[in-house]
Amino acid sequence: MRDITTILTIGATALALASPARCQDSRRWSSDHRWYALSAPGQRVGNGQERERLVVYTSADVQVAVAHVWLVEPDGTMRVGIRGCEDWGWIGATRLFCEGTINPSTGIYLVFDAKSGRELRELAGSNFVWSPDQSKIANFGNVPHFSAVENKSDSLEIEGKLVYPSVESAEQHWFRSEPVWSADSRRVALVDHRRKQNAVYLAVAAVTGNNSAYKLPWQVPLEDWPPDLDFSVRWEGKRVVVRHAGMTQIVTVD
């Protein structure tokens, strides 16, 4: 049996290892350097169970808030079985994000208020990217993991709402680039392989809901799921520069 001195020593060591001072290398700072956050293992909170938690501190090491990545909320509400924060960090100086998965093709993106720890939103999909002014988030919509390949089709969402393609579209859309915001945070561009036509388009979706598409000169073979994101897209004012396989196409966007 351990004596009381040994027990106190072990306890003090555990507290020291968990303290902010011992975790400096893993601290992630807000953009204004007023706050930092640390990731910690999930705990039981009342009747709730966390998968993980993000703990926010001031620059003086004073704890401010805890952002809970719930598996089960304290009131018994079941949440999606996120595997943990495979990526996490700050959105500017006031918000935190946790990005994880529930299966190989379904991502979950959580946003928290850093000062209170309150969860602000939960999104499902992949390839999440914030606008340059950090006011809006775009992402590929969720494609059911167990759906047949012939039924899999990509979509683009802004602020969790479908913006491209239209709900009436009978085409099969497999995206071939990351979604890329314009510098003014008003539009998102990406490369779309329309498989039924076997044609490649530059799709441009505006936050106002207006979309446009421009046929590109490439011919690509019908690929396996998930498609490679092997096209690159870059905005230059009102022009979009698309590159693939050593070839460049410049599109002037209306």
BELCORNOR-V557854 format. One record per backbone hydrogen bond with DSSP energy under -1.0 kcal/mol. NH is the residue of the N-H (numbers start at 1). CO is the residue of the C=O. If there is no record, write none. Layout:
nh = {NH,NH}
co = {CO,CO}
//
This chain:
nh = {7,8,9,10,11,12,13,14,15,16,17,18,22,23,26,27,28,30,31,33,36,37,38,40,42,45,48,49,50,51,52,53,54,55,56,57,58,59,61,64,65,67,69,71,72,73,76,79,82,83,86,86,87,89,91,95,96,97,98,99,100,102,106,107,108,109,110,111,112,113,114,117,120,121,123,125,126,129,131,134,138,139,140,141,147,151,152,154,156,157,158,159,161,163,164,169,174,176,180,182,185,188,189,190,192,193,194,195,195,198,199,201,202,203,204,205,206,207,209,212,214,216,230,231,232,234,236,239,240,241,242,243,244,247,249,251,253}
co = {3,4,5,6,7,8,9,10,11,12,13,14,19,20,23,24,37,35,92,30,57,28,55,53,51,48,45,72,43,69,69,40,67,38,65,36,62,34,58,56,56,54,52,49,49,77,73,71,80,101,84,99,99,97,95,91,112,89,110,87,108,106,103,125,100,123,98,121,96,118,94,113,111,111,109,107,140,138,136,131,129,157,126,155,144,148,149,173,164,139,161,137,158,156,156,166,193,191,189,187,182,205,180,203,201,174,199,172,193,194,194,192,214,190,212,188,210,186,206,204,202,200,228,176,243,241,239,236,251,234,249,232,247,244,242,240,238}
//
